[in-house]
Amino acid sequence: MGNNASSKSPFAHSALAVSTNVAELDGDVEARAMQLYQTKRYQQAAEAFTEAIDKYSDALHHPHLLAALLTNRAACNKRCGKLKSAMDDCQHAITANPSCLRAFAILHKIRRALGLPTTDEYISEAWGAA
């Protein structure tokens, strides 16, 4: 990816800089997934992100990376109309990394599109019930 200014971002492991930090990994799977996403081949990209997620499935050692990969797959699934899968990935990403802002953003958009309580309302309900 070259000398990308965002590669020095303080959000290197957050979902705000997902495309940069995933593409800069050593693994071919991650780079291929990003290439497929960037060329709008979302179904193939989702499959490649699944391979990468399997590779980094140990969330205890890679929670930020796992959240980034799940969020990227959620974005692919959202574009493919697989909203339930996208929502599930966002929720798993948030579990792995509760500061994964992009997962919250995607989840919010999907819930709003489906007429479900938005993320703010969803969080309020969850905290209110506790």
DAHUWO-V301173 format. One record per residue. N is the residue number from 1. RES is the residue in one letter. SS is DSSP state (h for helix, s for strand, l for the rest). PHI is phi in whole degrees, -180 to 180 (NA if undefined). BURIAL is 1 if it has 9 or more other C-alpha atoms within 8 Angstrom, else 0. Layout:
N|RES|SS|PHI|BURIAL  N|RES|SS|PHI|BURIAL
//
This chain:
1|M|l|NA|0  2|G|l|77|0  3|N|l|-88|0  4|N|l|-83|0  5|A|h|-61|0  6|S|h|-72|0  7|S|h|-68|1  8|K|h|-99|0  9|S|l|-63|0  10|P|l|-68|0  11|F|l|-99|0  12|A|l|-54|1  13|H|l|-112|1  14|S|l|-94|1  15|A|h|-70|1  16|L|h|-70|0  17|A|h|-121|1  18|V|h|-56|1  19|S|h|-60|0  20|T|h|-72|1  21|N|h|-72|1  22|V|h|-71|1  23|A|h|-67|1  24|E|l|-87|0  25|L|l|-67|0  26|D|l|-71|0  27|G|l|-74|0  28|D|h|-67|0  29|V|h|-61|1  30|E|h|-64|1  31|A|h|-65|1  32|R|h|-65|1  33|A|h|-60|1  34|M|h|-65|1  35|Q|h|-62|1  36|L|h|-64|1  37|Y|h|-64|1  38|Q|h|-66|0  39|T|l|-98|0  40|K|l|63|0  41|R|l|-100|1  42|Y|h|-66|1  43|Q|h|-64|1  44|Q|h|-66|1  45|A|h|-64|1  46|A|h|-59|1  47|E|h|-65|1  48|A|h|-68|1  49|F|h|-64|1  50|T|h|-62|1  51|E|h|-60|1  52|A|h|-66|1  53|I|h|-62|1  54|D|h|-60|0  55|K|h|-66|0  56|Y|l|-114|1  57|S|l|-72|0  58|D|l|-81|0  59|A|l|-62|1  60|L|l|-67|0  61|H|l|-99|0  62|H|l|-138|1  63|P|h|-63|1  64|H|h|-70|1  65|L|h|-67|1  66|L|h|-59|1  67|A|h|-62|1  68|A|h|-63|1  69|L|h|-66|1  70|L|h|-62|1  71|T|h|-67|1  72|N|h|-64|1  73|R|h|-65|1  74|A|h|-60|1  75|A|h|-62|1  76|C|h|-64|1  77|N|h|-62|1  78|K|h|-61|1  79|R|h|-68|0  80|C|l|-89|0  81|G|l|82|0  82|K|l|-93|1  83|L|h|-69|1  84|K|h|-63|0  85|S|h|-64|1  86|A|h|-64|1  87|M|h|-63|1  88|D|h|-60|1  89|D|h|-63|1  90|C|h|-62|1  91|Q|h|-65|1  92|H|h|-68|1  93|A|h|-64|1  94|I|h|-66|1  95|T|h|-65|0  96|A|h|-69|1  97|N|l|-144|1  98|P|l|-61|0  99|S|l|-98|0  100|C|l|-78|1  101|L|h|-63|1  102|R|h|-65|1  103|A|h|-63|1  104|F|h|-62|1  105|A|h|-64|0  106|I|h|-66|1  107|L|h|-60|1  108|H|h|-60|1  109|K|h|-63|1  110|I|h|-66|1  111|R|h|-61|1  112|R|h|-65|1  113|A|h|-63|0  114|L|l|-88|0  115|G|l|76|0  116|L|l|-89|0  117|P|l|-55|1  118|T|l|-71|1  119|T|h|-57|1  120|D|h|-60|0  121|E|h|-66|0  122|Y|h|-62|1  123|I|h|-67|0  124|S|h|-59|0  125|E|h|-63|0  126|A|h|-65|0  127|W|h|-72|0  128|G|h|-67|0  129|A|h|-80|0  130|A|l|-76|0
//
